[in-house]
Each structure stands twice: as structure tokens, then as C-alpha cells.
Amino acid sequence: MARIAVIGLVGRSMFFDVPRFHSGGETIHAERFHEEWGGKGFNQAVAAARQGARVAFLGKVGSESDSLAVSAFCDKEGIRPVIYRSEPPDLPTACAAILTDGTGETRVTVARGAELDGADVDFGFKDEIAAADFLLLNNEVPEAVNLRASEIAEENGVKVIFNPAPSRPLPDALKRRVFLFTPNEFETAGLEDVRCEVVETLGAKGCRIRSTGEVVPAVPCGEAVDSTGAGDTFNAVLAVRLAEGETLRDACRAANEAAAKSVTVRYVLPSLPYRSAAGCR
């Protein structure tokens, strides 16, 4: 069984389906509203668990009630949760507003709220990283968290997959510890000289493996209605398949297919596919 450790933001995701995006100070009435738990790392953890992996997730929230709710959801999904509260409890749980227009395009606004720090990694998650095949990291947590987590991974021979979203400059120490970067086509700045592998996601076109230049094509699964979470699905499936011993090309094909499935379902948690679900072909 693949063993995946994930660190990331967790908070409330509020989805608004709108006929079109705002212009200036315009007010637009949403056609639908939906709320669920979310965040890049959280979504990736759920997606990896639904692919049959043993998953541990580290996150932070702003209240005891939110900690209990997130932990309960993780338990239901078969995820080992390590959920901290902000101390002192003066920061709210993170929150994101996701607007999706009639074409399936999205606009996202995030209030970061309670955040992890490097000490949280050592205190409650060091052993989970050490026991993993892969550690999934992203830029929705402070740099100190990723630096400490990647250091623990390096000490224990654990491979790091880093999703550099949202894009920001990365320290050389972190770049050196990453096994595989997964930027989209707008997040490649600063990764031109890295020595590790880079798989660039290309949306409906699939993904490009930098070392070979090969574009692994996407497999259409139906009408795209919501692209939110497709990147998280891709990263999770890629990590699980690599941990199971598949080649990078085959893992990319599986990740493309899962991402293609995800965009045919509204919202994120309902869209994260199970391994047992029928394929696109």
C-alpha cells in the first residue's frame, strides 16, 4: 500500500456559481451556493486516500469545534489527521470563496487564517513523514513549514512532490530536497534550473515531462463543469501511482485521467475520484 504524508491548509470552501464574473463594483446574484472543507493539502489528502493509499494529513484550524469537524471528516475518509488549533485562539480557520462562471472558469479568494509553523511539523508529524513513501507539499503553508518538512523527508529518504501553488520564490535549500515539481504553465518561474524532474500540468492538454519533453495527453471524460480541485487530484494520483512503482509516464496518464474525471463534477470533495470508479476509456 502506498504511504503518503500531506501538509497543507485546511478551511472552509464556499462555492458560488455565477452566470459571469463581476465588473467593477457590480453585484451579481449566485445561482447556487455550496460549502465544504477544503484547501490544497486537504484536497490532496482526500484524493490520495480515495486512491487506496495510507494517508496522514497535517493542518491547523482556529477553533476546537473546527478541529473536531475536520478530524471527523478525515476519519471517515480513512485519513490519519493531525489537526492543531491556533494558539492563542485569536485567528479564525482559513476560508476561501470560489466563484465559478457559466464556462467552468474559476476565481478564488483566500483568507489564510490559522497557519502551521515549523514546530508543528516536529511535534506531531515527524514520524508520519518518516514512514511515508512520498511527502506532498505546496505553497499554501509558510515557507518554514515546507523547509522543516522537507528536511525531515531528506533525513529519512522520503521523496518530496512539491506543487508550487500559489507561485512564489523558493529557497535553494528547498529546491534541492524536492524529487518532483508539479507547476501549472503559469507557475514555472524560478524552476528553470532545478535538477529534479518537473511535470508541468497543461489543463485540458494533459501534462509535459520536462526531462523528455513528452506531452502526456489528457483523456476527455465528459463535459467540464468545474475545474476547481483538478490540480489537487492530479498531484495525489501521481504520488500514489509513483509510490506503487509505476513509471512516471504511466503515473502521469493515471493522474491526467483522474483530473479529467474531477472536472465533470461540481465542487471539490464530490469530484475527487475513487480508485474503483470506471475509467474514461
Secondary structure, DSSP 8 states (H G I E B T S, - for coil): --EEEEE---EEEEEEE-SS---TT-----SEEEEEEE-HHHHHHHHHHHTT-EEEEEEEESSHHHHHHHHHHHHHHTEEEEEEE-SSS-S--EEEEEEE-TTS-EEEEEE--S---HHHHHHHTHHHHHT-SEEEEETTS-HHHHHHHHHHHHHTT-EEEEE--S-----HHHHHH-SEE--BTTS-TT-TT-SSEEEEE-GGG-EEETTT--EE-----S-----TTHHHHHHHHHHHHHHTT--HHHHHHHHHHHHHHHTTSSSSGGGS--TTS----
